[in-house]
Amino acid sequence: MGETIMSERGTPRFTRLQLRNWKNFSDCDVEIGRRLFLVGPNAAGKSNFLDAFRFLRDLAIPGGGLQEAVRRRGGVSTLRCLAARRFPDVEITATLEVADHIQWTYQVAFNQKQGRLHLRREQVRRNGEVILDRPTADDRRDPERLTQTYLEQVNVNQPFREIATFFVSVRYLHLVPQLVREPDRSVGRAHDPFGGDFLEQVAKTPAKTQKARLQRIQEALQVAVPQMQAIELWRDARGTPHLRGRYQHWRPQGAWQTEEQLSDGTLRLLGLLWAVTDGTGPLLLEEPELSLHPGIVSTLPQMLARIQRRNGRQIFLSTHSPELLRDEGIGLNEVLLLLPALEGTTVTPASSIETIRQLLEGGLSIADAVLPHTSPRHAEQLMLFGES
């Protein structure tokens, strides 16, 4: 289904996201381009913004659905914005389009009543025409129907199934090296956003594709880790998958190291390189600069841009990195500034802030113009911690 959409109509993409009472965001409405760079102070909601796309994916994947997606996030009370008052429903509206100018809008709103999660609204529009609008008369006669979305049910979502197919194509990875080093933790896991099943995902990739990707990754890793000569996947006697790299060594055949010996930076870069070559749907990355040398971080925007030129996929990432944001290829309209406020986090395109535009016109980089807006007030007072 996904390949058919790609080949006949081009790559679908998100064009707008609206959030109401979703975690940090009491009311958020932003246009979305091919790339997004999310910047903001700690606890501003960058991860929660990306999680809205993950939530849509969890609605549509096999084994997912509304009940499971909300359960994974701790329930409605955890999802609902603390600033929610008059309108208590949690609501996400996503607009997407395909190359032939077909525009879809999917809206889901839910709440909890007498301890039970239920839909308050599910609506689908195609080029403005309403295709689905729930609750329907049947829903009102049988409220149990409102525990599931139509999106997750293949027997009823045929008229807008390409929305579900697109949501399933969303990829997210915030690889935690320690989870990769302990493969037993991945038992029973699927689609773990923190890499608990990362090696299993690599192992399940068709052999020809897997070999080609690892070869490309090896060539790229040699830039960051010049002493690494080869990388491959293997299974131990129990069938557990492992990655191992061969390093230059006084021995003629080199020395092999498994993921247990690989550095955090090597594992995170390996995971990042795998993620950007895995699929063509939107890719969500959290702080890809973690554990990486600044010299490597500064090359990430151009690497991601080349990936996009080849397959057209969208890439949304959060970052605190000046090195990453100093790339001259980043447009100001690609940067979203997230700032906490009493009534929920505000999301503002950096291009709409006059002082930032003036600083750029004065010759400063995006990093120098935008990041000062994200610095905590009186951060220097942390230096006083520990004084009696």
C-alpha positions as CSV (number, residue, x, y, z in Angstrom):
1,M,0.0,0.0,0.0
2,G,2.7,2.5,1.0
3,E,4.9,1.8,-2.0
4,T,1.9,2.3,-4.3
5,I,1.2,5.7,-2.9
6,M,4.9,6.7,-3.2
7,S,5.3,5.6,-6.8
8,E,2.0,6.9,-8.2
9,R,1.6,10.2,-6.2
10,G,4.9,11.0,-4.7
11,T,5.8,11.1,-1.1
12,P,3.0,12.2,1.3
13,R,4.0,14.7,3.9
14,F,2.6,16.5,6.9
15,T,1.8,20.2,6.2
16,R,0.1,21.3,9.5
17,L,-0.2,20.1,13.1
18,Q,-2.8,21.4,15.6
19,L,-2.7,20.4,19.2
20,R,-5.2,21.1,21.9
21,N,-4.5,20.1,25.6
22,W,-1.8,17.7,24.4
23,K,0.8,17.5,27.2
24,N,2.7,20.9,27.3
25,F,0.5,22.5,24.7
26,S,-2.9,24.0,25.5
27,D,-3.3,25.4,22.0
28,C,-0.7,24.9,19.2
29,D,-1.2,25.4,15.4
30,V,1.9,25.3,13.2
31,E,2.7,24.9,9.5
32,I,5.1,22.1,8.7
33,G,7.7,22.0,5.9
34,R,10.2,19.4,4.8
35,R,12.4,19.9,7.8
36,L,11.8,21.1,11.4
37,F,14.4,22.0,13.9
38,L,12.8,22.3,17.4
39,V,14.7,24.4,19.9
40,G,13.8,25.4,23.4
41,P,14.8,25.1,27.0
42,N,14.7,21.9,28.9
43,A,11.1,20.8,29.7
44,A,9.7,23.1,27.0
45,G,8.0,20.1,25.3
46,K,10.2,19.3,22.3
47,S,9.9,15.5,23.0
48,N,6.1,15.9,23.5
49,F,5.7,17.8,20.2
50,L,7.4,14.9,18.4
51,D,5.3,12.5,20.4
52,A,2.2,13.7,18.7
53,F,3.4,12.2,15.5
54,R,4.3,9.0,17.3
55,F,0.8,8.9,18.8
56,L,-0.7,9.1,15.3
57,R,1.5,6.2,14.3
58,D,0.5,4.2,17.3
59,L,-3.1,4.6,16.4
60,A,-2.5,2.9,13.0
61,I,0.1,0.2,13.6
62,P,-0.9,-3.4,14.1
63,G,-1.3,-4.1,17.8
64,G,-1.8,-0.4,18.4
65,G,-5.0,1.6,18.4
66,L,-6.5,4.3,20.6
67,Q,-6.6,2.4,23.9
68,E,-3.0,1.1,23.6
69,A,-1.6,4.4,22.4
70,V,-3.0,6.2,25.4
71,R,-2.1,3.4,27.8
72,R,1.5,3.5,26.7
73,R,1.6,7.2,27.7
74,G,0.1,6.7,31.1
75,G,-3.5,7.5,30.5
76,V,-5.6,10.6,29.6
77,S,-4.7,12.4,32.9
78,T,-1.0,12.2,31.9
79,L,-1.6,13.4,28.4
80,R,-4.0,16.3,29.2
81,C,-2.3,19.7,29.5
82,L,-2.2,21.0,33.0
83,A,-3.5,24.3,31.7
84,A,-6.7,22.7,30.3
85,R,-9.8,24.2,31.7
86,R,-12.8,25.0,29.6
87,F,-12.1,22.4,26.9
88,P,-10.9,19.2,28.6
89,D,-10.7,17.0,25.5
90,V,-7.2,16.1,24.2
91,E,-7.2,16.8,20.5
92,I,-4.8,16.3,17.6
93,T,-5.4,17.5,14.1
94,A,-2.9,16.6,11.3
95,T,-3.1,17.8,7.7
96,L,-1.1,16.0,5.0
97,E,-0.9,16.1,1.3
98,V,0.4,14.1,-1.6
99,A,2.1,15.2,-4.8
100,D,-1.0,15.5,-6.9
101,H,-2.4,18.1,-4.4
102,I,-4.8,15.8,-2.6
103,Q,-5.0,17.1,1.0
104,W,-6.2,15.0,3.9
105,T,-7.1,16.2,7.4
106,Y,-7.4,13.8,10.3
107,Q,-8.7,14.9,13.7
108,V,-9.0,12.8,16.8
109,A,-10.3,14.0,20.2
110,F,-10.7,11.9,23.3
111,N,-11.4,12.1,27.0
112,Q,-12.1,10.0,29.9
113,K,-15.6,9.4,31.3
114,Q,-16.2,7.4,34.5
115,G,-12.8,6.0,34.3
116,R,-13.1,4.9,30.6
117,L,-11.3,6.3,27.6
118,H,-13.6,7.2,24.8
119,L,-13.6,9.2,21.5
120,R,-15.2,12.6,21.6
121,R,-14.6,13.2,17.9
122,E,-13.0,11.6,14.9
123,Q,-13.1,13.4,11.6
124,V,-11.6,12.9,8.2
125,R,-11.6,15.4,5.4
126,R,-10.4,15.1,1.8
127,N,-9.8,18.4,0.1
128,G,-12.2,19.9,2.5
129,E,-15.0,17.4,2.0
130,V,-16.0,15.5,5.1
131,I,-15.5,11.7,4.6
132,L,-16.0,10.7,8.2
133,D,-17.5,12.5,11.2
134,R,-17.9,10.8,14.5
135,P,-19.8,10.2,16.7
136,T,-22.3,8.8,14.3
137,A,-25.9,7.8,15.0
138,D,-24.6,4.2,15.4
139,D,-22.0,5.4,17.9
140,R,-24.6,7.1,20.0
141,R,-26.8,3.9,20.0
142,D,-23.8,1.8,21.0
143,P,-21.2,3.9,22.9
144,E,-18.8,1.0,23.1
145,R,-17.9,1.8,19.5
146,L,-16.3,5.0,20.7
147,T,-13.5,3.0,22.4
148,Q,-11.9,2.6,19.0
149,T,-11.0,4.9,16.1
150,Y,-12.1,4.0,12.5
151,L,-8.4,4.6,11.6
152,E,-7.3,1.5,13.4
153,Q,-10.0,-0.8,11.8
154,V,-9.3,-2.1,8.4
155,N,-12.9,-3.2,7.8
156,V,-14.1,0.5,7.9
157,N,-11.0,2.7,7.0
158,Q,-10.8,1.8,3.3
159,P,-12.0,5.2,2.1
160,F,-9.1,6.9,3.9
161,R,-6.6,4.0,4.4
162,E,-3.8,6.0,2.9
163,I,-3.8,8.2,6.0
164,A,-3.3,5.1,8.1
165,T,-0.6,3.9,5.8
166,F,1.2,7.2,6.0
167,F,1.0,7.3,9.8
168,V,2.5,3.9,10.0
169,S,5.5,5.1,8.0
170,V,6.5,7.5,10.7
171,R,9.9,6.5,12.2
172,Y,11.3,7.6,15.6
173,L,14.6,6.7,17.2
174,H,16.3,8.1,20.3
175,L,18.8,5.3,20.7
176,V,19.9,4.6,24.3
177,P,23.3,2.8,24.0
178,Q,22.8,0.8,27.2
179,L,19.6,-0.8,25.9
180,V,21.5,-1.9,22.7
181,R,24.2,-3.4,24.9
182,E,21.7,-5.5,26.8
183,P,19.8,-7.4,24.1
184,D,17.9,-9.5,26.6
185,R,15.9,-6.3,27.3
186,S,14.5,-6.4,23.8
187,V,12.6,-9.7,24.4
188,G,9.0,-9.0,23.7
189,R,9.6,-5.4,22.6
190,A,8.5,-4.0,19.3
191,H,8.9,-0.5,17.9
192,D,10.9,0.5,21.0
193,P,11.6,4.2,20.5
194,F,14.8,3.9,22.6
195,G,16.4,1.1,20.7
196,G,15.6,-1.8,22.9
197,D,14.8,-3.9,19.8
198,F,17.2,-2.0,17.5
199,L,19.4,-5.1,16.8
200,E,16.3,-7.2,16.2
201,Q,15.0,-4.7,13.7
202,V,18.4,-4.8,11.9
203,A,18.3,-8.6,11.9
204,K,14.8,-8.8,10.5
205,T,15.8,-6.6,7.5
206,P,16.0,-8.7,4.3
207,A,19.6,-10.0,3.9
208,K,20.4,-8.1,0.7
209,T,19.1,-4.8,2.0
210,Q,20.7,-5.3,5.4
211,K,24.1,-6.0,3.8
212,A,23.9,-2.9,1.6
213,R,22.9,-0.6,4.4
214,L,25.7,-1.9,6.7
215,Q,28.2,-1.4,3.9
216,R,27.1,2.2,3.5
217,I,27.1,2.7,7.2
218,Q,30.6,1.2,7.5
219,E,31.9,3.7,4.9
220,A,30.3,6.6,6.8
221,L,31.5,5.4,10.2
222,Q,35.1,5.3,8.9
223,V,35.0,9.1,8.8
224,A,34.1,9.4,12.5
225,V,35.9,6.2,13.6
226,P,38.8,5.8,11.1
227,Q,40.2,2.6,12.8
228,M,36.9,0.7,12.1
229,Q,37.5,-1.5,9.1
230,A,34.2,-3.6,9.0
231,I,30.8,-4.0,10.6
232,E,28.5,-6.9,10.5
233,L,25.5,-8.5,12.2
234,W,25.8,-12.0,13.7
235,R,23.8,-14.2,16.1
236,D,25.1,-16.0,19.1
237,A,24.4,-19.6,20.1
238,R,21.0,-18.5,21.5
239,G,20.1,-16.8,18.3
240,T,20.4,-13.3,19.8
241,P,21.5,-10.7,17.2
242,H,24.7,-8.7,17.8
243,L,26.6,-6.0,15.9
244,R,30.3,-6.2,15.8
245,G,33.0,-4.0,14.3
246,R,36.5,-4.9,13.3
247,Y,39.2,-2.5,14.3
248,Q,42.7,-2.1,13.1
249,H,45.0,-4.0,15.4
250,W,48.5,-5.5,15.5
251,R,46.9,-8.8,14.6
252,P,46.7,-9.2,10.8
253,Q,42.9,-9.9,10.9
254,G,42.2,-7.0,13.2
255,A,40.2,-7.1,16.5
256,W,36.5,-7.6,16.7
257,Q,34.3,-5.7,19.2
258,T,30.6,-6.3,19.8
259,E,28.1,-3.6,20.8
260,E,29.1,-4.2,24.4
261,Q,32.5,-2.6,23.7
262,L,31.5,0.0,21.2
263,S,31.4,3.6,22.5
264,D,28.2,5.5,23.1
265,G,29.0,7.8,20.2
266,T,29.7,5.0,17.8
267,L,26.4,3.3,18.7
268,R,24.4,6.5,18.5
269,L,25.9,7.4,15.1
270,L,25.3,3.9,13.8
271,G,21.7,4.0,14.9
272,L,21.3,7.4,13.3
273,L,22.8,6.3,10.0
274,W,20.5,3.2,10.1
275,A,17.4,5.3,10.8
276,V,17.9,7.7,7.9
277,T,18.2,4.8,5.4
278,D,15.2,2.9,6.9
279,G,12.0,3.9,5.1
280,T,10.8,7.0,3.4
281,G,8.2,8.3,5.9
282,P,8.7,11.2,8.3
283,L,11.7,10.7,10.6
284,L,11.7,12.0,14.2
285,L,15.1,12.5,15.8
286,E,15.7,13.7,19.4
287,E,19.0,15.5,20.0
288,P,21.0,13.6,17.4
289,E,24.1,15.4,18.6
290,L,24.3,13.5,21.9
291,S,27.7,11.7,22.4
292,L,29.0,12.9,19.0
293,H,32.0,15.1,18.4
294,P,31.1,18.7,17.4
295,G,32.9,18.1,14.1
296,I,30.5,15.3,13.2
297,V,27.4,17.2,14.5
298,S,28.1,20.1,12.2
299,T,27.8,17.8,9.2
300,L,24.4,16.3,10.2
301,P,22.2,18.9,8.5
302,Q,23.9,18.5,5.1
303,M,23.8,14.7,5.4
304,L,20.1,14.8,6.2
305,A,19.5,17.2,3.3
306,R,21.1,14.7,0.9
307,I,18.8,12.0,2.2
308,Q,15.8,14.2,1.7
309,R,16.8,15.0,-1.9
310,R,17.0,11.4,-2.7
311,N,13.7,10.1,-1.1
312,G,11.7,13.2,-0.2
313,R,11.1,12.2,3.4
314,Q,10.4,14.7,6.1
315,I,12.8,15.1,9.0
316,F,11.9,16.7,12.3
317,L,14.5,16.9,15.0
318,S,15.0,18.6,18.4
319,T,18.4,20.0,19.3
320,H,20.4,22.2,21.8
321,S,23.5,22.1,19.6
322,P,25.1,25.4,18.3
323,E,27.3,23.3,15.9
324,L,24.2,21.8,14.3
325,L,22.3,25.1,14.0
326,R,25.3,27.0,12.5
327,D,24.8,25.2,9.2
328,E,24.1,27.8,6.6
329,G,21.7,25.6,4.7
330,I,19.1,25.8,7.5
331,G,16.3,28.2,6.7
332,L,14.8,30.4,9.5
333,N,11.4,29.1,8.5
334,E,12.5,25.6,9.4
335,V,13.1,26.5,13.0
336,L,10.4,26.3,15.7
337,L,11.0,28.0,19.0
338,L,9.3,26.3,22.0
339,L,8.9,28.5,25.1
340,P,7.2,27.5,28.4
341,A,4.4,29.8,29.7
342,L,1.8,29.6,32.4
343,E,-0.9,28.6,30.0
344,G,1.2,26.0,28.2
345,T,4.2,26.0,25.9
346,T,4.0,28.4,22.9
347,V,5.4,27.2,19.5
348,T,6.6,30.1,17.4
349,P,8.3,30.0,14.0
350,A,11.7,31.7,14.5
351,S,11.0,33.6,11.2
352,S,8.2,35.5,12.9
353,I,10.4,37.0,15.6
354,E,11.7,40.4,14.5
355,T,14.7,40.5,16.8
356,I,15.9,37.1,15.4
357,R,15.5,38.3,11.8
358,Q,17.5,41.5,12.6
359,L,20.3,39.5,14.1
360,L,20.5,37.3,11.0
361,E,20.6,40.3,8.8
362,G,23.4,41.6,10.9
363,G,25.5,38.5,10.0
364,L,24.8,36.2,13.0
365,S,24.1,32.5,12.4
366,I,20.8,30.9,13.3
367,A,22.5,29.3,16.4
368,D,23.7,32.7,17.7
369,A,20.3,34.4,16.9
370,V,18.0,31.7,18.2
371,L,19.6,29.8,21.1
372,P,19.9,32.8,23.5
373,H,16.1,32.8,23.5
374,T,16.2,29.3,24.9
375,S,18.7,29.9,27.8
376,P,17.2,29.6,31.3
377,R,17.1,32.8,33.2
378,H,19.8,33.0,35.9
379,A,21.4,29.8,34.8
380,E,24.6,31.0,36.3
381,Q,23.1,30.5,39.8
382,L,23.7,26.7,39.3
383,M,27.3,27.5,40.0
384,L,26.3,28.3,43.6
385,F,24.9,24.8,44.2
386,G,26.7,23.0,47.0
387,E,27.6,26.2,48.9
388,S,26.6,26.2,52.6
